[in-house]
């Protein structure tokens, strides 16, 4: 077992509930012409803490605003969040931008991502993955980007 393999096991084991990864070392000892296999199980090694320092922390809204390249971008981001919140939705600061979410049925789902460095990204692909019919996604896309050719 080397340190690199130990880190890989710890990382993969932390990726989701119910996932358990183990490594088995198979050293062979030879003595007087006799080979002895002595398996050693290494499991859940050095599990990263939930507050793992390698993960970037979520920023505050003010920290996200300070990342904006200029005053105009800061104003647009503030207006976007204010209007989104006024509609009864939520904006959740993340590691580099805002996840803008809305209540869809019984779940709160991300609808678009706002990042002061590059703008707004609508999450059309996420809708398709959740089983939203293609025609509804197309209608939504056209309503957001009326001049877009799809």
C-alpha positions as CSV (number, residue, x, y, z in Angstrom):
1,X,0.0,0.0,0.0
2,X,1.5,3.3,-1.0
3,X,0.4,6.8,-0.1
4,X,-0.9,7.5,-3.6
5,X,-3.2,4.5,-3.6
6,X,-4.3,5.4,-0.1
7,X,-5.4,8.9,-1.3
8,X,-7.2,7.4,-4.3
9,X,-9.2,5.0,-2.1
10,X,-10.0,7.8,0.4
11,X,-11.2,10.1,-2.4
12,X,-13.3,7.5,-4.2
13,X,-14.8,6.3,-1.0
14,X,-16.0,9.8,-0.1
15,X,-17.8,10.4,-3.4
16,X,-21.2,9.1,-2.5
17,X,-23.3,7.4,0.1
18,X,-23.1,3.6,0.0
19,X,-19.8,3.5,-1.8
20,X,-17.2,1.6,0.0
21,X,-13.8,1.0,-1.6
22,X,-11.2,-1.4,-0.2
23,X,-7.7,-2.4,-1.2
24,X,-6.2,-5.7,-0.6
25,X,-2.4,-6.1,-0.3
26,X,-1.1,-9.5,-1.2
27,X,2.4,-9.9,0.2
28,X,4.1,-13.2,-0.3
29,X,6.5,-14.4,2.3
30,X,9.0,-17.2,1.4
31,X,10.7,-19.2,4.1
32,X,12.5,-22.5,3.6
33,X,11.0,-22.9,0.1
34,X,7.5,-22.4,1.5
35,X,5.4,-19.5,0.0
36,X,2.9,-17.9,2.4
37,X,0.3,-15.5,1.1
38,X,-0.8,-13.1,3.8
39,X,-3.7,-10.8,2.5
40,X,-4.1,-7.5,4.2
41,X,-7.3,-5.5,3.8
42,X,-7.1,-1.7,3.7
43,X,-10.5,-0.1,3.9
44,X,-11.9,3.4,4.0
45,X,-8.4,4.9,4.5
46,X,-8.0,8.4,5.7
47,X,-11.5,9.5,4.9
48,X,-11.5,13.2,4.1
49,X,-13.5,15.3,6.6
50,X,-16.7,16.8,5.3
51,X,-15.0,20.2,5.6
52,X,-12.1,19.0,3.5
53,X,-9.7,21.8,2.9
54,X,-9.2,20.7,-0.7
55,X,-12.7,21.8,-1.6
56,X,-13.2,25.5,-2.1
57,X,-15.7,27.0,0.3
58,X,-18.9,28.5,-0.8
59,X,-18.6,32.3,-1.1
60,X,-21.0,34.9,0.2
61,X,-23.0,37.0,-2.2
62,X,-20.7,40.0,-1.4
63,X,-17.6,38.0,-2.2
64,X,-19.2,37.0,-5.5
65,X,-19.9,40.6,-6.3
66,X,-16.3,41.6,-5.6
67,X,-15.3,39.0,-8.3
68,X,-17.2,41.0,-10.9
69,X,-14.9,42.7,-13.4
70,X,-16.7,46.1,-13.3
71,X,-19.5,48.1,-11.7
72,X,-21.9,47.4,-14.6
73,X,-21.5,43.6,-14.1
74,X,-22.0,44.0,-10.4
75,X,-25.2,46.0,-11.0
76,X,-26.6,43.4,-13.4
77,X,-25.9,40.6,-11.0
78,X,-27.6,42.5,-8.2
79,X,-30.6,43.2,-10.4
80,X,-30.8,39.5,-11.5
81,X,-30.8,38.3,-7.9
82,X,-33.3,40.9,-6.7
83,X,-35.7,40.1,-9.5
84,X,-35.3,36.3,-9.1
85,X,-35.9,36.6,-5.3
86,X,-38.9,38.9,-5.9
87,X,-40.4,36.1,-8.0
88,X,-40.2,33.9,-4.9
89,X,-37.2,31.9,-6.0
90,X,-33.8,31.5,-4.3
91,X,-30.2,32.3,-5.2
92,X,-27.6,30.2,-3.4
93,X,-23.9,31.3,-3.4
94,X,-21.5,28.6,-4.3
95,X,-17.7,28.4,-4.9
96,X,-17.6,30.9,-7.8
97,X,-21.1,32.1,-8.5
98,X,-24.8,31.7,-7.7
99,X,-27.1,28.7,-8.2
100,X,-30.5,30.3,-9.0
101,X,-33.2,27.8,-8.1
102,X,-37.0,27.5,-8.3
103,X,-39.6,25.3,-6.7
104,X,-40.5,22.6,-9.3
105,X,-43.2,20.4,-7.8
106,X,-42.0,19.3,-4.4
107,X,-38.3,19.9,-5.2
108,X,-36.1,23.1,-5.4
109,X,-34.2,22.8,-8.7
110,X,-31.4,24.8,-10.2
111,X,-32.6,26.8,-13.2
112,X,-29.6,28.8,-14.1
113,X,-26.1,29.7,-12.9
114,X,-24.9,33.3,-12.6
115,X,-21.2,33.9,-12.5
116,X,-19.7,37.4,-12.5
117,X,-16.8,36.3,-14.7
118,X,-18.7,35.0,-17.6
119,X,-22.5,35.7,-17.2
120,X,-25.5,33.5,-17.0
121,X,-25.7,29.8,-18.0
122,X,-29.1,28.2,-18.4
123,X,-29.2,24.6,-17.3
124,X,-31.1,23.1,-20.3
125,X,-29.0,19.8,-20.1
126,X,-30.0,19.4,-16.4
127,X,-33.7,19.5,-17.4
128,X,-33.2,16.8,-20.0
129,X,-31.4,14.6,-17.4
130,X,-34.4,15.0,-15.0
131,X,-36.8,13.7,-17.7
132,X,-38.3,17.0,-18.8
133,X,-39.8,16.4,-22.3
134,X,-37.7,17.8,-25.1
135,X,-40.6,19.9,-26.5
136,X,-40.9,21.7,-23.2
137,X,-37.2,22.4,-23.1
138,X,-37.3,23.7,-26.6
139,X,-40.3,26.0,-25.8
140,X,-38.4,27.3,-22.7
141,X,-35.2,27.9,-24.7
142,X,-37.1,29.8,-27.4
143,X,-38.9,31.9,-24.8
144,X,-35.6,32.8,-23.2
145,X,-33.7,33.3,-26.5
146,X,-36.5,34.2,-29.0
147,X,-34.1,34.8,-31.9
148,X,-32.2,31.5,-31.3
149,X,-32.3,28.9,-34.0
150,X,-32.8,25.5,-32.5
